[in-house]
């Protein structure tokens, strides 16, 4: 178009009561036929909080930010984005980026969010017997707690959701693919650094013991199949070749192991 048809003004953004943002585009010297093309780009402050591995989550995160609410329907508190913090045992503190906050459904405009977690107990063997077998399963008690160190009016609570690539179906199967990130229980033997994913889960509101002030608050007791049996993912990698103590850890990520994903229960023991 000739320069005389490019004269325009764009108003300052106007935030509406429903959270949407309106702009007024005034076109001066416009002809009877005109095409307007606009493009939305991720803001620099948002991009800075998303690492390279989380780039695939950008559409879902942008939808989440645009909705301005958590899974409880609670509106986001402000407009400035702030990272959360993970605090583990042994002062294993780290920053949770915007992708991790999206996974856990933490309001990024509310400062002070922290995820506390670790193993409540070591690995405990449990003998399971029936007419057909005797096996030694392994149990571990893990705990996860979300708290806000800035706003004391927000009570601590256990995680209740893991969001994935699709906000509306973030905890469902799509064909053969699992769209959500998942919570994994991993174990190794004799400090070998050969970690095996024993079980993997999604969360709901019954995944952890409630915040009731008891010793079990925020915990889940998880049992895995005897690693020396074909029921265990570690069997094909010859778990029995290593001797020594068994160690356990957990992780939240989007990788899918060749085992099923189930909903974590606060007392997730296997059938006897």
C-alpha positions as CSV (number, residue, x, y, z in Angstrom):
1,X,0.0,0.0,0.0
2,X,1.2,3.6,-0.6
3,X,2.5,5.4,2.4
4,X,-0.6,7.6,2.6
5,X,-2.6,4.5,3.5
6,X,-0.3,3.5,6.4
7,X,-1.3,6.2,8.8
8,X,-2.7,4.7,12.0
9,X,-2.7,5.1,15.8
10,X,-2.9,2.3,18.4
11,X,-4.4,3.1,21.8
12,X,-3.0,2.1,25.1
13,X,-4.2,-1.3,26.4
14,X,-7.5,-1.3,28.4
15,X,-8.0,-4.2,30.8
16,X,-11.6,-5.3,31.0
17,X,-13.4,-6.8,34.0
18,X,-13.2,-10.3,32.6
19,X,-9.4,-10.0,32.3
20,X,-9.3,-9.5,28.6
21,X,-7.3,-6.6,27.1
22,X,-8.7,-4.3,24.5
23,X,-6.8,-2.1,22.0
24,X,-8.3,0.5,19.6
25,X,-6.7,0.7,16.2
26,X,-7.6,3.9,14.4
27,X,-6.9,3.8,10.7
28,X,-6.5,7.2,9.0
29,X,-6.7,7.7,5.3
30,X,-8.1,4.1,5.0
31,X,-9.4,3.0,1.6
32,X,-12.7,1.1,1.2
33,X,-10.9,-2.2,1.1
34,X,-8.3,-2.8,3.8
35,X,-6.6,-5.9,5.3
36,X,-5.3,-5.7,8.9
37,X,-2.8,-8.3,10.0
38,X,-1.7,-8.7,13.6
39,X,0.7,-11.1,15.4
40,X,1.0,-11.9,19.0
41,X,4.4,-12.9,20.4
42,X,5.4,-14.2,23.8
43,X,6.6,-11.4,26.0
44,X,10.3,-11.3,26.9
45,X,9.6,-11.6,30.7
46,X,7.5,-14.8,30.0
47,X,10.1,-16.3,27.6
48,X,12.8,-15.7,30.2
49,X,11.1,-18.0,32.6
50,X,10.7,-20.9,30.2
51,X,13.7,-23.1,29.5
52,X,14.5,-24.7,26.1
53,X,13.1,-28.1,27.1
54,X,9.8,-26.4,28.0
55,X,9.3,-24.7,24.6
56,X,6.7,-27.2,23.6
57,X,4.5,-26.1,26.6
58,X,4.3,-22.5,25.4
59,X,0.8,-22.8,23.8
60,X,-0.6,-24.5,26.9
61,X,1.2,-22.0,29.3
62,X,-0.1,-19.0,27.3
63,X,-3.7,-20.4,27.5
64,X,-3.2,-20.9,31.2
65,X,-1.8,-17.3,31.7
66,X,-4.6,-15.9,29.6
67,X,-7.3,-17.7,31.7
68,X,-5.8,-16.1,34.8
69,X,-7.0,-18.8,37.1
70,X,-5.8,-22.0,38.8
71,X,-7.5,-25.3,38.7
72,X,-9.6,-24.2,41.7
73,X,-11.0,-21.3,39.7
74,X,-9.0,-18.9,41.9
75,X,-7.9,-15.8,39.9
76,X,-4.2,-15.0,39.6
77,X,-3.2,-12.3,42.0
78,X,-1.3,-9.8,39.8
79,X,0.6,-9.2,36.6
80,X,4.3,-9.7,37.5
81,X,5.6,-13.2,37.1
82,X,7.8,-14.8,39.9
83,X,9.5,-18.2,40.0
84,X,8.7,-20.7,42.7
85,X,11.4,-22.6,44.8
86,X,11.9,-26.3,45.5
87,X,13.3,-27.2,48.9
88,X,14.4,-30.7,49.4
89,X,16.3,-32.6,52.0
90,X,19.9,-31.7,52.6
91,X,19.4,-28.1,51.4
92,X,18.8,-29.3,47.9
93,X,17.2,-26.0,46.9
94,X,16.5,-25.0,43.3
95,X,14.3,-22.7,41.2
96,X,11.1,-23.9,39.7
97,X,10.7,-22.2,36.3
98,X,7.4,-21.2,34.7
99,X,7.0,-24.7,33.1
100,X,7.3,-26.4,36.5
101,X,4.8,-23.9,38.0
102,X,2.4,-24.7,35.1
103,X,2.8,-28.4,35.8
104,X,1.8,-27.9,39.4
105,X,-0.8,-25.2,38.7
106,X,1.0,-22.5,40.9
107,X,-0.1,-18.9,40.3
108,X,3.0,-17.3,38.8
109,X,1.8,-13.8,39.7
110,X,1.7,-14.7,43.4
111,X,5.2,-14.5,44.9
112,X,6.4,-16.8,47.7
113,X,5.5,-20.3,46.3
114,X,7.6,-23.2,47.5
115,X,7.5,-26.9,46.9
116,X,8.9,-29.0,49.8
117,X,9.5,-32.6,49.4
118,X,11.6,-35.7,49.9
119,X,11.4,-39.3,51.1
120,X,9.8,-39.7,54.5
121,X,11.3,-43.1,55.0
122,X,13.9,-45.3,53.4
123,X,13.2,-48.3,51.3
124,X,11.3,-51.0,53.3
125,X,10.9,-54.6,52.1
126,X,7.5,-56.2,52.4
127,X,6.9,-59.9,51.9
128,X,3.8,-60.8,49.9
129,X,2.7,-64.4,49.9
130,X,-0.1,-66.4,48.2
131,X,-0.6,-70.0,47.1
132,X,1.3,-69.3,43.9
133,X,4.2,-67.1,44.9
134,X,6.4,-65.5,47.6
135,X,7.8,-62.1,46.6
136,X,9.5,-59.2,48.4
137,X,8.1,-55.9,47.3
138,X,9.6,-52.6,48.2
139,X,7.9,-49.6,49.9
140,X,8.8,-46.0,50.3
141,X,6.9,-43.1,51.9
142,X,7.3,-39.8,50.0
143,X,6.0,-36.4,50.9
144,X,5.3,-33.2,48.9
145,X,4.0,-30.0,50.3
146,X,3.1,-26.7,48.6
147,X,3.3,-23.6,50.8
148,X,3.5,-19.8,50.4
149,X,6.2,-18.1,52.5
150,X,4.9,-14.6,51.6
151,X,1.2,-14.9,52.2
152,X,0.5,-16.6,55.6
153,X,-3.2,-16.7,54.8
154,X,-2.7,-19.5,52.3
155,X,-2.6,-22.9,54.1
156,X,0.0,-25.4,53.0
157,X,-1.4,-28.2,50.8
158,X,-0.3,-31.3,48.9
159,X,-0.1,-31.3,45.1
160,X,-3.4,-32.1,43.5
161,X,-2.7,-31.7,39.7
162,X,-0.1,-32.3,37.1
163,X,-0.8,-30.3,33.9
164,X,0.5,-31.3,30.5
165,X,0.4,-30.2,26.9
166,X,-3.3,-29.7,26.8
167,X,-4.9,-27.7,29.6
168,X,-8.3,-29.4,29.3
169,X,-7.0,-33.0,28.9
170,X,-3.7,-32.8,30.7
171,X,-4.3,-36.0,32.6
172,X,-5.8,-38.2,30.0
173,X,-4.6,-40.6,27.3
174,X,-4.7,-39.4,23.7
175,X,-4.4,-42.5,21.6
176,X,-1.3,-44.2,23.0
177,X,0.3,-41.0,24.2
178,X,0.2,-39.6,27.8
179,X,-0.3,-35.9,27.5
180,X,0.6,-35.0,31.1
181,X,3.9,-34.9,33.0
182,X,4.1,-37.6,35.6
183,X,5.5,-38.4,39.0
184,X,8.0,-41.2,39.0
185,X,9.4,-43.5,41.7
186,X,12.9,-44.5,40.8
187,X,15.2,-47.0,42.6
188,X,18.8,-48.0,42.4
189,X,20.9,-50.7,44.1
190,X,24.3,-50.3,45.8
191,X,24.9,-46.7,44.6
192,X,25.3,-48.0,41.1
193,X,23.7,-44.8,39.5
194,X,21.6,-47.2,37.4
195,X,18.2,-45.7,38.3
196,X,15.0,-47.6,37.3
197,X,11.6,-46.1,36.9
198,X,9.5,-48.5,39.0
199,X,6.1,-46.8,38.9
200,X,4.7,-43.5,37.5
201,X,1.6,-41.6,38.4
202,X,-0.7,-38.6,37.9
203,X,-2.2,-36.7,40.9
204,X,-5.6,-35.9,42.1
205,X,-6.9,-34.6,45.4
206,X,-6.6,-38.0,47.1
207,X,-3.0,-38.6,46.1
208,X,-1.4,-37.5,49.4
209,X,-2.5,-37.6,53.0
210,X,-4.3,-34.3,53.8
211,X,-2.7,-31.5,55.8
212,X,-4.2,-32.6,59.1
213,X,-1.2,-31.9,61.4
214,X,-0.4,-35.6,61.8
215,X,2.9,-37.3,61.1
216,X,1.5,-38.5,57.8
217,X,0.5,-35.1,56.5
218,X,1.4,-34.6,52.8
219,X,2.7,-38.2,52.4
220,X,1.9,-41.1,50.2
221,X,3.0,-44.7,50.8
222,X,4.1,-46.3,47.6
223,X,4.8,-49.9,46.9
224,X,6.7,-51.3,43.9
225,X,6.9,-54.9,42.6
226,X,9.8,-57.1,43.7
227,X,12.6,-56.0,41.3
228,X,13.7,-59.7,41.0
229,X,10.4,-60.7,39.4
230,X,9.1,-60.2,35.8
231,X,6.5,-57.8,37.3
232,X,9.2,-55.2,37.8
233,X,10.6,-52.8,35.1
234,X,14.1,-53.5,36.6
235,X,13.9,-57.2,35.8
236,X,15.0,-57.0,32.2
237,X,18.1,-55.0,33.3
238,X,19.2,-57.7,35.7
239,X,18.6,-56.0,39.0
240,X,20.0,-59.0,40.8
241,X,23.5,-58.4,39.4
242,X,24.1,-55.6,41.9
243,X,24.4,-56.3,45.6
244,X,24.0,-53.8,48.4
245,X,21.4,-51.3,49.8
246,X,18.5,-50.0,47.8
247,X,17.9,-46.3,47.4
248,X,14.9,-44.4,46.2
249,X,14.1,-41.0,44.7
250,X,11.3,-39.3,42.9
251,X,11.1,-37.1,39.9
252,X,8.5,-35.1,38.0
253,X,9.0,-35.0,34.2
254,X,7.4,-35.6,30.9
255,X,9.3,-38.7,29.8
256,X,7.2,-41.9,29.5
257,X,8.6,-45.2,30.5
258,X,7.2,-48.5,29.2
259,X,4.9,-48.9,32.2
260,X,1.5,-47.6,32.8
261,X,0.5,-44.4,34.5
262,X,-2.0,-44.6,37.3
263,X,-3.5,-42.1,39.7
264,X,-1.5,-42.0,42.9
265,X,-3.3,-42.9,46.1
266,X,-2.0,-41.9,49.5
267,X,-1.8,-45.6,50.5
268,X,-0.7,-47.0,47.1
269,X,0.2,-50.6,48.0
270,X,0.0,-53.5,45.5
271,X,-2.4,-56.3,45.7
272,X,-1.3,-59.0,48.0
